[in-house]
């Protein structure tokens, strides 16, 4: 498998880690779209939100727990955004489930 996020999770490609445990890795985005822009990925390869099943869905809850912890650690007390893109038409560019934690500035809707 030639998945860049799997390689990052295995330590084959370096990243600036924000958090790691046995289930997930969180690291700073190389092209941040906000003062705080952290990617949170499961270490297990799940291609997209379209592939969440009853057998693997607990990872999403854990990712949101990690996001809340990181938001507190980064002083995002006035709010933050969590983004997940699913599939080509959803704007997913890396075929590995991931969530963007964005904060440190006021977010607009719809995003521009």
Protein Blocks (a to p, Z undefined) as FASTA:
>chain_A
ZZfklmmmnopagcddfbdcfkbccdddfbdcbfbdcddddfbdcfblklgcfklmmmmm
mmmmmmmmmmmmnopanoccddddedjknopabdcddddddehiacddddZZ
